[in-house]
């Protein structure tokens, strides 16, 4: 059985990331940025990805990455969740990276000496080169699949490949506005598309979570490079990793909400007593603590299952999302309520947490969708 406790290296990584975010990503800075038309903090991303090398944690050293595991990436996401950091770590360093790793691995399954083998060599080379760019932080990638699509869901996008170019439109693409390269499934294959070309138009959508904006992407004769003829496997790998590690982001967010609410209820006085001393509030806070502990167990298990290549990785990912998503929303809602009037103001950061929690609750599939998947995986279908 794996040890889910944090290692010394993971604790050191957490301390480094938290120190940077305390200095560069406080609540005031995040609030100020989301009111602009450039919600991503690219300077912070440059430090995280380039100087600290965190964008390449999942990329093998031979491909220019750090050769770490999903456990380390999960620790980073916990801290980014605590700060509701406006950086594309989940979409680029996890989801897009996992999809590209699947493209590199897919070459091994082609038949040697065939045209398919030649195409696989070319696609794998493109994917490997792109992985190095993502790992260095020079390039930001995004998987062009709707943010609410669950792992294993059929790909029904409206993009087609004609004459070496892409035509069509996709909606609800997370962090597309800040990406340099999109990974686009079309006609069964997966393509890399540079956004900085005339054939690609990115139109921002109204997003509940302003720190992870959504966009509509339109392709009109957009040049594309094929990465793999098997988009389904690559997309599934990316979305599965996204769902599993999203639970760590939700854990960090919920922990911050609980910690700040406990602190506030100790300081806020009513009837000459701290409101936190009232039994009704003690019970509510104790219940939240129990729920957060459960999220930590589920999130750590999901990250460890991916890191060790467990056969139960899909079970762990669905279990984590089925539990973590509603808990994160509940803790954020309680944080807003228990902060009283100040919690309802724009100046207080708790609304950022609530919006991120609500948006995360439908990302990579809803909790209900994951419960259905879990029932199928463990053969406990409803009668």
Order of alpha helices (4+ residues) and beta strands (2+ residues): alpha-alpha-alpha-alpha-alpha-alpha-beta-beta-beta-beta-beta-beta-beta-beta-alpha-beta-beta-alpha-alpha-alpha-alpha
